């Protein structure tokens, strides 16, 4: 098969959508090697986080002073002096950050100060590690304490050493702080702490664009579809014809292309469709291979009539690529912009109650030059703000004086960025480490933010994961993230970032964050977070990697390889990281292929995030990994050769999130002959998120005192031998069980669990049960335990034997008695959403469905007989569910629909 003129995509800015053999692709210029060089002039936005870092350091210093009561007096004094210096410097930082826009010397001073802050944080975190180590030692009893005292990590020697480091940092900080006088900075005391703001309620979103969400593009959509359907003489000459769609960034070209791509007429007209996205650093050869592979997989042979839509910002690009005249997309009209703005700036109907704000909004949208991206971002910025001054500030901003080009749009977007809190700004900047068009996953991204120290424990006892989701909501609200796909009641989210928003992230992240490759030269010494999203790992790994590491500052905190095809191959790579970067917090080694981690991994005392997912060769983790007492996140997804977890994993007392695939029989791992209570005493007692997948030999989850007491989310997938669940998970909110052939939720009692097993799920909000052949009834713990007061969403899918037998059921006819939901379901008084899919043996609903007064959504699909009984107005069970406002039933078993898998990480 020939792919005509595909090589013309090289060095062009375009996004392509093709039909029959159809694809969407975003192609950008190849990276300029000079991108790796330090910026020739200071970046005034680069030093905007100094205040936030100082505030964080003060919190850590205070915590250590409280905790380290047994410190030698000299060490304690140095820690007190450091805290005093930090307090004095912090007072002038807000004024300094504001004045630096017009003073490069001040920007340089802030840069030096921030470097010192980072080094101070490294020292304080080492002290924090010592505190965690003492907790582990104290758990081990007298013998362990004696061994620890006489070991190389003697606590007294360590603290005197750290005292010397703190003194050095404090003296360095004093010297830098002394230079503040020449800038005449004002002291700003009592800065209020940002509190969680109101959260915008989000509707369910989808991977495709809904027409109802797009305003002002109906005519453009129809015109493009007509051009695609229209046959011309050119179609007979070439297998593939190209239609360029041209317009400035932020106009909505890709959104319009998606509308066309998903239109029913297009789906029907073109036999095969394909969507391919390509980032800045694309490889033409790899792109062609991917397209050929996809087309070959679909058994497609090139045919006349195939069409491609190319979206481009540059008319020259369009002329070079197009075989049809370009279609130039214009900006939205003022009325259309106002409709978009009102949708994002007000709750339904509230615009009519605020005519003054609407008038100011009209002035704002006139300056947006018809760009939907800018309109949505500024609308989200002003959402729930009723103070006219906030609106006037946006209207009268100097950014509107810039021309309609990329820089002008970035300045408009920066209005929304400036309004974010310090913490959210840092999290947004961190996203620059990922390539353009990268699909983010909320769980992975939030845990990376936690690993980088961008999310701190809340004084209001809000969990860090919840804080991270709140930050995501803020970025979603101002459209800094888009193309959102949500699953499992918004708990699992995938999303992308618009290219222009990504450019803004790159701008504000300098110089701390940098995307590099192994050939970069003269890398800035200020870089702390490194990402290398190269398509393929270099063949000369042993030669290139050490040379590259030698160019980096040894204070690197993040090393990541997003979107990489094949990662590090040798154990020496991990060894080099450990040897050089002892202050690293985030180490992402996905798709690596080495067989073992070196024992020296324990030297990464400050690492908080370790991702080894999709390493197909690794068999064991060294026992020394258990000394990583700061580690919060350990991802081992797709590690098919991993035999077992280290036996003393309970020592990882900070571990909050674990994704694992192993060949062991029990979790947590047990030593032979070890008693259950001893195993469970401290095991996983800080764990909040646990995903167990593909553990073919796993039979049980071991319980014991203190085990899994903090667990909030448990997802179990494809564990074919697992026969029972844990009974006591008091904090569990989300439970997902999929494809576990041996699991019996009834635990041996034909009516459900025994009475003494009921009390263990008192916080459960969401339950998804899928592909469980032994599930015949709803277990009693679900209906009669505390869960009946907390469960909000229940999903039962692809359970072939689910028939809900309930012995006490006497109200239905004998033919239905064994095939209805139990009457006890009426006890689920909090239930809002019930979804039943592909359960053919379930034939009827119980009368007490009417007791579910909170139920607002009911879906029945792939249950033909039950769906017939639930027909609106005529079905035998209709009266039982007539009170449900949102009802969806279907007789059809849609075999082409993908089943919803709640946690597919990148």
C-alpha positions in Angstrom: 0.0 0.0 0.0 1.3 3.5 -0.8 0.8 6.5 1.5 1.1 9.4 -0.9 3.2 12.3 0.1 3.3 11.5 3.8 6.9 12.7 4.0 5.7 16.2 3.2 4.6 16.4 6.9 8.2 16.9 8.0 8.9 20.3 9.6 5.3 21.4 9.0 2.7 22.6 11.6 -0.4 20.6 11.0 -3.1 18.4 12.4 -4.6 15.9 10.1 -7.8 13.9 10.0 -8.3 11.3 7.3 -11.1 9.0 6.3 -11.3 5.5 5.0 -7.6 5.2 5.7 -8.2 8.2 7.9 -6.2 9.9 10.6 -5.8 13.0 12.7 -2.3 14.1 13.4 -0.7 17.1 15.0 2.8 17.7 13.5 5.1 20.5 14.5 8.6 21.7 13.6 11.5 19.5 14.8 13.1 20.8 18.0 15.9 23.4 17.6 19.0 22.2 19.4 19.4 25.6 20.9 16.2 24.9 22.9 18.6 23.1 25.4 20.6 26.3 26.0 20.0 28.6 28.9 17.8 31.6 28.3 19.9 34.6 27.3 18.0 36.9 29.7 16.2 36.4 32.9 12.6 35.1 32.7 10.5 37.5 34.9 8.0 34.8 35.5 10.6 32.2 36.5 11.1 33.4 40.0 7.5 33.7 41.0 7.5 30.7 43.4 10.0 32.0 45.9 7.3 33.1 48.4 5.6 29.7 48.2 8.8 27.8 48.7 9.7 30.0 51.7 6.3 29.4 53.2 6.7 25.6 52.8 10.2 25.7 54.3 8.9 27.6 57.4 6.3 24.9 57.9 8.9 22.1 57.7 11.3 23.9 60.0 8.5 24.4 62.6 7.5 20.8 62.3 11.0 19.6 62.9 11.5 21.9 65.9 8.4 20.3 67.5 9.4 16.8 66.5 13.2 16.9 67.2 12.9 17.6 70.9 16.0 15.5 71.6 18.3 17.5 69.3 21.6 18.6 70.6 21.3 22.2 71.8 23.6 23.6 69.1 21.6 21.9 66.3 18.3 23.1 67.8 19.6 26.6 67.9 20.7 26.5 64.2 17.3 25.3 63.2 15.7 28.1 65.2 18.1 30.6 63.5 17.2 29.3 60.1 13.5 29.6 60.8 14.0 33.3 61.9 15.9 34.1 58.7 13.2 32.5 56.6 10.5 34.5 58.3 12.4 37.8 57.7 13.0 37.0 54.0 9.5 35.8 53.4 8.1 39.2 54.5 9.6 41.0 51.5 9.2 38.3 48.8 5.7 39.3 47.6 6.9 42.8 46.9 10.1 41.5 45.3 8.1 39.2 42.9 5.9 42.0 41.9 8.8 44.5 41.2 11.0 41.9 39.3 9.0 42.5 36.1 10.9 45.8 35.7 14.2 44.9 37.4 16.5 42.2 36.1 18.8 42.5 39.1 15.9 41.7 41.4 15.0 38.7 39.2 18.6 37.5 39.6 18.5 38.0 43.4 15.3 36.0 43.6 16.9 33.2 41.5 19.8 32.9 44.0 17.4 33.0 46.9 15.2 30.3 45.4 18.3 28.1 44.8 19.2 28.5 48.4 15.6 27.6 49.4 15.8 24.4 47.4 19.0 23.4 49.1 17.6 24.2 52.5 14.6 22.0 51.7 16.9 19.1 50.8 18.5 19.4 54.2 15.2 19.6 56.1 13.9 16.6 54.2 16.9 14.6 55.2 16.0 15.5 58.8 12.5 14.4 58.1 13.9 11.0 56.9 15.7 10.6 60.2 12.3 11.1 62.0 10.7 8.4 59.9 13.7 6.1 60.5 13.4 6.5 64.2 9.7 5.5 64.0 10.7 2.3 62.2 13.5 1.6 64.8 11.1 2.2 67.7 8.7 -0.4 66.2 11.5 -2.9 66.1 12.2 -3.1 69.8 15.3 -2.9 71.9 17.6 -5.1 69.8 17.0 -3.0 66.7 17.6 0.2 68.6 21.0 -1.1 69.8 22.0 -2.2 66.2 20.9 1.2 64.9 23.0 3.1 67.4 26.2 1.3 66.5 25.5 1.2 62.7 27.0 3.6 60.1 23.7 5.7 60.4 24.3 6.5 64.1 21.6 9.0 65.0 23.9 11.3 67.1 26.6 11.5 64.4 23.8 12.2 61.8 22.3 15.0 63.7 25.6 16.8 64.3 26.4 16.4 60.6 23.0 17.9 59.7 23.5 20.7 62.2 26.6 21.7 60.3 24.6 21.7 57.0 21.9 23.8 58.5 24.4 26.4 59.7 26.0 26.5 56.2 22.6 27.0 54.6 21.6 29.7 57.2 24.9 31.7 56.6 24.4 31.5 52.9 20.8 32.7 53.2 21.8 35.5 55.5 24.3 36.7 52.9 21.7 36.7 50.1 19.1 38.3 52.4 21.5 41.2 53.2 21.3 42.3 49.6 17.6 42.9 49.9 18.2 46.3 51.4 19.4 47.8 48.1 16.1 47.0 46.5 14.0 49.0 49.1 11.5 46.1 49.4 8.3 46.5 51.5 7.5 44.0 54.2 4.1 42.4 53.8 3.0 40.6 56.9 0.1 38.4 57.6 -0.5 37.1 54.1 -3.8 35.2 54.1 -3.6 31.5 53.4 -5.6 30.4 50.3 -8.6 28.4 51.3 -10.4 25.9 49.1 -12.8 27.9 46.9 -16.2 26.9 45.6 -16.1 23.9 43.3 -17.9 24.0 40.0 -20.0 21.0 39.5 -18.9 19.1 36.4 -21.1 17.2 34.1 -19.9 13.9 32.6 -17.6 14.6 29.7 -16.6 12.3 26.8 -13.6 11.6 24.6 -15.4 13.0 21.7 -16.8 16.6 21.3 -20.6 17.0 21.7 -22.2 19.3 19.2 -24.2 20.9 22.0 -20.9 22.1 23.6 -19.8 23.9 20.5 -21.2 27.3 19.6 -21.0 29.1 16.3 -19.5 26.3 14.1 -22.6 24.7 12.6 -22.1 26.3 9.2 -18.4 25.5 9.2 -19.1 21.9 10.1 -21.7 21.5 7.3 -19.4 23.1 4.8 -16.5 20.7 5.6 -18.7 17.7 5.6 -20.1 18.6 2.1 -16.5 19.0 0.9 -15.6 15.6 2.2 -18.7 14.0 0.6 -18.3 15.7 -2.7 -16.7 13.7 -5.5 -14.3 15.6 -7.8 -12.1 14.8 -10.8 -9.1 15.0 -8.4 -10.5 12.0 -6.4 -10.0 9.9 -9.5 -6.4 10.9 -9.9 -5.2 10.4 -6.3 -6.0 7.8 -3.7 -5.9 10.4 -0.9 -7.0 14.1 -1.2 -6.1 16.7 1.4 -8.4 19.4 2.7 -6.5 22.1 4.7 -8.3 23.8 7.6 -6.5 27.0 8.4 -6.7 29.5 11.3 -4.8 31.0 14.2 -4.2 29.0 17.3 -7.1 28.9 19.8 -9.8 29.2 17.1 -11.0 25.7 17.6 -9.7 23.9 14.5 -9.1 20.6 16.2 -12.5 20.8 18.0 -14.2 21.4 14.6 -12.3 18.5 13.1 -13.5 16.2 15.9 -17.1 17.3 15.3 -16.7 16.3 11.7 -14.9 13.1 12.5 -17.7 11.9 14.8 -20.6 13.1 12.6 -23.0 10.1 11.8 -22.9 10.9 8.1 -19.1 10.8 8.0 -19.0 7.6 10.1 -21.4 6.0 7.6 -19.8 7.3 4.4 -16.2 6.3 5.2 -15.5 2.6 5.9 -12.5 3.2 8.1 -11.4 6.1 10.2 -8.2 6.8 12.0 -7.0 9.6 14.3 -3.2 10.1 14.9 -1.7 12.9 17.0 1.9 13.9 16.7 3.8 16.2 19.1 6.6 18.7 18.5 9.4 16.2 18.7 7.9 13.8 16.2 9.8 11.3 14.1 8.6 11.0 10.5 9.8 7.4 10.2 8.0 6.4 13.4 4.9 8.3 12.3 4.7 6.4 9.0 5.2 3.1 10.8 2.4 3.8 13.2 0.0 4.7 10.3 1.0 1.7 8.3 0.6 -0.6 11.3 -2.8 0.8 12.1 -4.0 0.6 8.6 -2.6 -2.9 8.2 -4.3 -4.0 11.4 -7.6 -2.8 10.0 -6.8 -4.8 6.8 -7.3 -1.7 4.7 -5.8 -1.4 1.2 -5.7 2.1 -0.2 -8.7 3.1 -2.2 -9.8 6.1 -4.1 -12.0 8.6 -2.3 -9.9 8.7 0.9 -9.8 12.1 2.5 -7.5 13.9 5.0 -8.3 17.1 6.9 -5.1 19.1 7.8 -5.4 21.8 10.5 -2.7 24.4 10.3 -1.9 27.8 11.6 0.2 28.8 8.6 -1.3 29.3 5.1 2.0 28.3 3.6 1.7 24.9 5.2 -1.8 24.6 3.9 -0.7 25.4 0.4 2.1 22.9 0.5 0.0 20.1 1.8 -3.4 20.6 0.3 -4.8 19.1 -2.8 -8.0 21.1 -2.3 -8.3 24.9 -1.7 -7.8 25.8 2.0 -10.8 26.3 4.3 -10.1 29.4 6.4 -11.7 29.3 9.8 -12.8 32.7 11.1 -13.2 33.9 14.6 -16.6 33.8 16.4 -18.9 36.8 16.2 -19.4 38.9 19.3 -22.8 37.4 20.0 -21.4 33.9 19.7 -18.5 34.8 21.9 -20.9 36.2 24.5 -22.9 32.9 24.5 -19.7 31.0 25.2 -18.5 33.5 27.8 -21.9 33.4 29.7 -21.8 29.6 29.7 -18.4 29.6 31.5 -18.8 32.7 33.7 -22.2 32.1 35.2 -24.3 29.4 36.6 -27.5 28.7 34.6 -29.7 31.9 34.6 -27.4 33.9 36.9 -26.4 36.2 34.0 -29.9 37.7 34.0 -29.4 38.6 37.7 -26.1 40.4 37.0 -26.7 42.8 34.1 -23.7 45.0 35.1 -21.3 42.1 35.0 -22.7 41.1 31.6 -22.1 44.6 30.2 -18.5 44.4 31.4 -18.3 40.9 29.9 -19.4 42.3 26.5 -16.4 44.6 26.6 -14.1 41.8 27.5 -15.2 39.5 24.7 -14.8 42.2 22.1 -11.1 42.1 23.0 -10.9 38.3 22.6 -10.8 38.6 18.8 -13.2 35.7 18.3 -10.9 33.1 19.9 -13.0 30.5 21.8 -10.0 29.3 23.8 -9.5 32.8 25.3 -13.2 33.4 25.8 -13.6 30.1 27.7 -10.5 30.7 29.8 -11.5 34.2 30.9 -15.1 33.0 31.5 -13.8 30.3 33.8 -11.5 32.8 35.5 -14.5 35.0 36.4 -16.8 32.2 37.4 -18.5 32.8 40.8 -16.8 36.2 41.0 -19.5 38.9 41.7 -17.2 41.8 42.6 -17.2 44.3 39.7 -13.5 45.2 40.4 -12.4 41.7 39.4 -14.2 42.0 36.0 -12.9 45.5 35.4 -9.3 44.4 36.1 -9.6 41.8 33.4 -11.2 44.3 30.9 -8.6 47.0 31.5 -5.5 44.7 31.5 -2.5 45.9 29.5 -2.4 42.5 27.8 -5.1 43.5 25.3 -2.7 46.0 23.7 -0.8 43.1 22.0 -1.4 42.0 18.5 -3.4 38.9 17.4 -0.5 36.4 17.4 0.8 33.7 19.6 2.4 36.1 22.1 -0.8 38.1 22.3 -2.9 35.0 23.0 -0.4 33.8 25.6 -0.6 37.2 27.4 -4.4 36.9 27.5 -4.2 33.3 28.8 -1.7 34.6 31.5 -4.5 36.6 33.0 -6.1 33.4 34.1 -2.7 32.0 35.2 -2.0 35.1 37.4 -5.2 34.5 39.2 -4.3 31.0 40.3 -2.9 30.3 43.8 0.8 29.8 44.2 0.3 26.0 44.7 -1.8 25.6 41.5 0.6 27.7 39.5 3.5 25.4 40.4 1.4 22.3 39.6 0.5 23.9 36.2 4.1 24.7 35.5 5.1 21.1 36.2 2.9 20.0 33.3 5.4 21.5 30.9 7.5 18.3 31.5 5.1 16.4 29.3 5.0 16.7 25.5 2.3 18.4 23.6 -0.9 16.4 23.0 0.0 14.1 25.9 -3.0 12.4 27.6 -2.8 13.0 31.3 -4.2 10.7 33.9 -5.3 12.3 37.1 -4.0 9.6 39.4 -0.5 9.6 37.9 -0.3 13.4 37.6 -1.5 14.1 41.2 0.9 11.6 42.6 3.8 13.2 40.6 2.8 16.6 42.0 2.9 15.0 45.5 6.3 13.5 44.8 7.6 16.9 43.7 6.4 18.4 47.0 3.9 20.6 45.2 1.0 19.3 47.4 1.4 19.6 51.1 -0.7 18.1 53.9 -3.6 20.4 54.8 -4.1 21.9 58.2 -7.8 21.2 57.6 -6.9 17.5 57.4 -7.8 17.4 53.7 -6.1 14.4 52.1 -3.3 15.3 49.6 -5.1 13.4 46.8 -8.2 15.4 47.4 -6.2 18.7 47.3 -4.7 17.5 44.0 -8.1 16.9 42.5 -9.2 20.3 43.7 -6.2 21.8 41.8 -7.2 19.9 38.7 -10.7 21.3 39.0 -9.3 24.8 39.1 -7.3 24.2 35.9 -10.3 22.5 34.2 -12.5 25.5 35.1 -10.3 27.9 33.2 -9.9 25.5 30.3 -6.2 24.9 30.9 -7.1 21.3 30.4 -9.5 20.0 27.8 -10.7 16.9 25.9 -11.7 15.5 29.3 -12.9 11.9 29.6 -14.3 10.9 33.0 -15.0 7.4 34.3 -16.2 6.0 37.6 -18.2 9.0 38.7 -15.4 11.5 37.8 -12.9 9.6 40.0 -10.8 8.6 36.9 -10.0 11.3 34.5 -8.1 11.6 31.3 -7.4 15.0 29.7 -5.1 17.0 27.4 -3.7 20.5 27.2 -4.1 22.9 24.3 -0.9 23.6 22.5 -1.0 27.3 23.4 -1.7 26.5 27.0 1.3 24.2 26.9 3.4 27.0 25.6 2.4 29.1 28.6 3.4 26.2 30.9 6.8 26.1 29.2 7.2 29.9 29.7 6.3 30.0 33.4 8.2 26.8 34.2 11.6 28.1 33.2 14.3 27.5 34.4 13.2 24.9 36.9 11.6 22.5 34.4 13.2 21.5 31.1 12.5 19.0 28.3 15.8 17.7 27.1 17.3 15.0 24.9 20.6 13.2 25.2 22.3 15.5 22.7 21.6 18.7 24.6 24.6 20.9 25.4 25.2 23.7 28.0 22.1 22.8 30.1 21.2 25.4 32.7 22.5 24.7 36.2 19.1 25.9 37.5 17.2 23.0 36.0 15.7 20.8 38.8 13.1 18.8 36.9 14.0 16.9 33.7 11.8 15.2 31.1 13.1 13.3 28.1 10.1 12.4 25.9 12.2 10.9 23.1 10.5 8.4 20.8 13.3 5.7 21.2 16.0 5.0 23.7 19.5 5.5 22.4 21.3 2.4 21.2 24.5 3.7 22.7 23.1 3.8 26.3 26.3 2.9 28.0 28.1 5.8 26.3 25.4 8.5 26.1 23.7 8.3 29.5 26.8 8.9 31.7 27.9 11.7 29.5 24.4 13.3 29.6 24.1 12.9 33.4 27.5 14.7 33.7 25.8 17.8 32.2 23.1 17.9 34.9 23.1 19.6 38.3 23.4 16.9 40.9 20.4 18.5 42.7 17.9 17.2 40.1 14.6 16.3 41.6 12.6 14.8 38.7 13.7 12.4 35.9 10.9 11.3 33.7 10.4 9.6 30.3 6.8 10.3 29.2 5.6 8.7 26.0 8.8 6.7 25.5 8.6 3.5 23.5 11.5 1.6 25.1 13.1 2.9 28.3 16.4 2.2 30.1 17.7 -1.3 29.3 20.5 -1.7 31.8 20.7 -1.7 35.6 23.6 0.7 35.3 21.2 3.5 34.3 19.4 3.2 37.5 22.7 2.9 39.3 23.9 6.1 37.7 20.8 8.0 38.8 21.2 6.8 42.3 24.9 7.6 42.4 24.5 11.2 41.1 21.1 12.4 42.1 20.7 11.7 45.8 18.1 14.4 46.2 15.7 13.1 43.5 12.0 13.1 44.4 10.4 11.7 41.3 12.0 8.8 39.3 9.8 7.6 36.4 11.4 4.6 34.7 8.3 3.3 32.8 9.0 0.8 30.0 12.5 0.1 31.2 13.8 -3.5 30.6 16.5 -4.1 33.2 16.0 -7.2 35.3 16.8 -5.8 38.7 17.0 -2.6 40.7 20.4 -2.1 42.3 20.6 -2.5 46.1 21.8 1.1 46.3 18.3 2.3 45.6 18.1 2.8 49.4 20.4 5.8 49.0 17.6 7.8 47.4 16.3 8.8 50.9 14.1 11.6 49.6 12.4 9.8 46.7 8.6 10.0 46.9 7.5 8.7 43.5 8.9 5.6 41.8 7.3 4.3 38.6 8.6 1.0 37.2 5.4 0.1 35.2 5.6 -2.0 32.1 9.0 -3.4 32.8 8.6 -6.9 31.4 11.9 -8.3 32.7 12.1 -7.2 36.3 11.7 -10.2 38.7 12.4 -8.9 42.2 12.8 -5.7 44.1 15.7 -5.5 46.4 14.9 -5.7 50.1 16.8 -2.4 50.5 13.9 -0.6 48.8 12.0 -0.9 52.1 14.4 1.8 53.5 12.7 4.4 51.3 10.7 5.8 54.2 9.7 8.9 52.2 8.3 6.9 49.3 4.6 7.7 48.7 4.0 6.2 45.3 5.1 2.9 43.9 3.7 1.9 40.5 4.4 -1.7 39.2 1.7 -2.0 36.6 2.4 -4.5 33.8 5.5 -6.0 35.5 4.6 -9.4 34.3 7.8 -11.1 35.6 7.7 -9.7 39.1 7.6 -12.6 41.5 6.8 -10.9 44.8 7.1 -7.7 46.8 9.8 -7.4 49.4 8.8 -9.1 52.7 9.5 -6.0 54.8 7.5 -3.6 52.7 5.6 -2.6 55.9 8.7 -0.4 56.7 7.7 2.0 53.8 5.5 3.9 56.3 4.8 6.8 53.9 3.5 4.7 51.1 0.1 6.0 50.0 -0.4 4.6 46.5 0.5 1.2 45.1 -0.2 -0.4 41.8 1.1 -4.0 41.7 1.3 -7.1 39.5 3.1 -10.1 41.2 3.1 -13.9 41.2 2.7 -14.3 45.0 -0.1 -16.0 46.7 -0.8 -13.5 49.4 -0.7 -9.7 50.0 1.0 -8.4 52.1 3.8 -10.9 51.6 4.4 -13.3 54.5 7.5 -15.1 55.7 7.1 -18.8 56.0 5.6 -19.6 59.4 5.0 -16.0 60.3 1.8 -15.3 62.2 -0.9 -13.2 60.7 -1.1 -10.6 63.5 2.6 -10.0 63.2 2.4 -9.5 59.5 -0.4 -7.1 59.6 0.7 -5.0 62.6 1.9 -2.0 60.6 1.5 -3.2 57.0 0.1 -0.7 54.5 -1.5 1.4 57.3 -0.8 4.6 55.3 -2.0 3.2 52.0 -4.8 5.2 50.4 -4.9 3.8 46.8 -4.3 0.1 45.9 -4.7 -1.4 42.4 -4.0 -5.1 42.0 -3.9 -6.4 38.5 -3.1 -9.6 36.7 -2.0 -11.4 39.8 -2.7 -14.9 38.5 -1.7 -16.8 41.7 -3.1 -14.4 44.3 -5.5 -16.2 46.6 -6.0 -13.8 49.5 -5.4 -10.4 51.0 -4.0 -10.9 54.5 -5.7 -9.0 57.3 -4.3 -8.0 60.7 -4.3 -5.2 63.2 -3.5 -1.9 61.5 -3.6 -3.3 57.9 -5.2 -1.2 55.2 -6.9 1.1 57.8 -6.5 4.2 55.6 -7.3 2.5 52.2 -9.8 4.7 50.3 -9.7 3.1 46.8 -9.3 -0.6 46.0 -9.3 -1.8 42.4 -8.8 -5.5 41.7 -8.5 -6.6 38.0 -7.9 -10.1 36.5 -6.9 -12.0 39.7 -8.3 -15.3 38.7 -7.5 -17.2 41.9 -8.6 -14.6 44.4 -11.4 -16.2 46.5 -12.2 -13.7 49.2 -12.0 -10.0 50.1 -10.8 -8.2 53.1 -13.7 -7.7 55.6 -12.6 -4.6 57.5 -11.8 -1.5 55.4 -13.3 1.3 57.4 -12.0 4.1 55.2 -12.8 2.5 51.8 -14.8 4.8 49.5 -14.3 3.2 46.1 -14.3 -0.6 45.4 -13.8 -2.0 41.8 -13.6 -5.7 41.2 -13.2 -6.9 37.6 -12.6 -10.3 36.0 -12.0 -12.4 39.2 -13.4 -15.8 38.3 -13.0 -17.4 41.8 -14.2 -14.5 43.9 -17.3 -15.2 46.1 -18.6 -12.1 47.6 -21.1 -14.1 49.6 -18.3 -15.7 51.7 -20.0 -19.0 51.9 -23.4 -17.9 53.1 -26.1 -18.3 50.5 -27.8 -15.1 51.8 -24.6 -13.0 52.0 -22.1 -12.4 54.7 -22.3 -13.4 58.3 -23.5 -10.8 60.7 -20.1 -10.2 62.3 -18.6 -9.5 58.8 -21.0 -6.6 58.0 -19.4 -3.7 59.8 -16.2 -3.3 57.7 -17.4 -1.0 54.8 -18.8 2.0 56.5 -17.5 4.6 54.0 -18.2 3.0 50.6 -19.5 5.5 48.0 -18.9 3.7 44.7 -19.0 0.0 43.9 -18.3 -1.6 40.5 -18.6 -5.4 40.0 -17.8 -6.8 36.6 -17.1 -10.2 35.1 -17.7 -12.1 38.3 -19.2 -15.5 37.4 -19.8 -16.4 41.1 -21.8 -13.3 41.7 -25.5 -14.4 41.9 -26.8 -12.1 44.6 -26.0 -8.8 46.2 -24.1 -9.6 49.4 -25.8 -8.9 52.7 -22.9 -6.5 53.8 -24.0 -4.3 51.0 -27.6 -4.1 51.8 -27.8 -4.4 55.6 -24.5 -3.1 56.8 -23.4 0.5 57.2 -22.8 0.7 53.4 -26.5 1.0 52.9 -26.3 4.5 54.2 -23.2 5.6 52.2 -23.4 3.9 48.8 -24.1 6.5 46.1 -23.3 4.6 42.8 -23.6 0.9 42.1 -22.5 -0.7 38.8 -23.0 -4.4 38.0 -21.7 -5.4 34.5 -21.1 -8.6 32.6 -22.0 -10.9 35.5 -23.6 -13.8 33.6 -25.0 -15.6 36.6 -26.2 -12.6 38.5 -29.9 -13.3 39.4 -30.2 -11.7 42.9 -31.7 -14.8 44.7 -33.0 -13.7 48.0 -34.6 -16.4 50.3 -36.9 -14.0 52.0 -38.4 -12.9 48.6 -42.0 -14.0 48.6 -43.8 -11.2 46.7 -43.0 -12.1 43.1 -44.3 -15.1 41.1 -42.4 -18.4 41.5 -41.0 -18.0 38.0 -39.4 -14.7 38.9 -38.6 -15.4 42.5 -35.0 -16.4 41.7 -34.4 -13.7 39.1 -35.1 -10.3 40.7 -33.0 -7.8 42.6 -33.5 -8.5 46.3 -36.1 -6.5 48.1 -33.4 -5.5 50.5 -32.1 -3.1 47.8 -34.7 -0.7 49.2 -32.3 -0.2 52.1 -29.8 1.6 49.9 -31.4 4.9 50.9 -28.5 7.0 49.6 -28.1 5.4 46.2 -28.2 7.9 43.3 -27.0 5.9 40.4 -27.6 2.2 39.5 -26.2 0.7 36.3 -26.9 -2.9 35.2 -25.3 -4.1 32.0 -25.1 -7.5 30.3 -26.7 -9.6 33.1 -29.0 -11.8 31.1 -30.3 -13.8 34.0 -31.7 -10.8 35.8 -35.4 -10.8 34.8 -37.2 -8.3 37.0 -36.9 -5.5 39.5 -38.3 -5.7 43.1 -41.3 -3.6 44.3 -39.2 -1.8 46.8 -37.2 0.0 44.0 -39.7 2.7 44.9 -38.0 3.1 48.2 -34.9 4.4 46.4 -36.0 8.0 46.7 -32.5 9.4 46.1 -32.1 7.4 42.8 -31.6 9.9 39.9 -30.0 7.7 37.2 -30.9 4.1 36.2 -29.3 2.4 33.2 -30.3 -1.1 32.1 -28.4 -2.5 29.0 -27.8 -5.9 27.6 -30.6 -7.4 29.8 -33.3 -8.0 27.1 -36.1 -9.4 29.3 -35.5 -6.9 32.0 -35.4 -4.0 29.6 -38.8 -5.1 28.1 -40.3 -5.1 31.6 -39.0 -1.6 32.1 -40.5 0.0 29.0 -41.7 3.5 29.7 -45.4 3.4 30.5 -46.1 -0.2 29.4 -43.6 -2.4 31.0 -44.6 -4.6 33.9 -41.9 -3.0 36.1 -42.4 0.5 34.9 -44.3 1.6 38.0 -41.4 0.6 40.2 -39.0 3.0 38.4 -41.3 5.8 37.2 -39.9 8.1 39.8 -36.4 8.0 38.4 -35.7 11.2 36.4 -32.9 9.9 34.2 -33.6 6.4 32.8 -31.9 4.5 30.0 -32.9 1.1 28.8 -31.7 -0.9 25.8 -32.6 -4.3 24.5 -29.5 -4.5 22.4 -26.3 -6.2 23.4 -23.8 -3.8 21.8 -20.8 -6.1 21.3 -18.8 -3.3 19.6 -18.9 -1.1 22.7 -15.8 -1.3 24.9 -16.5 -2.1 28.5 -15.5 0.7 30.9 -12.2 -0.2 32.6 -11.8 2.3 35.4 -8.0 2.7 35.6 -6.0 2.4 32.4 -2.8 4.3 33.2 -0.5 5.6 30.5 
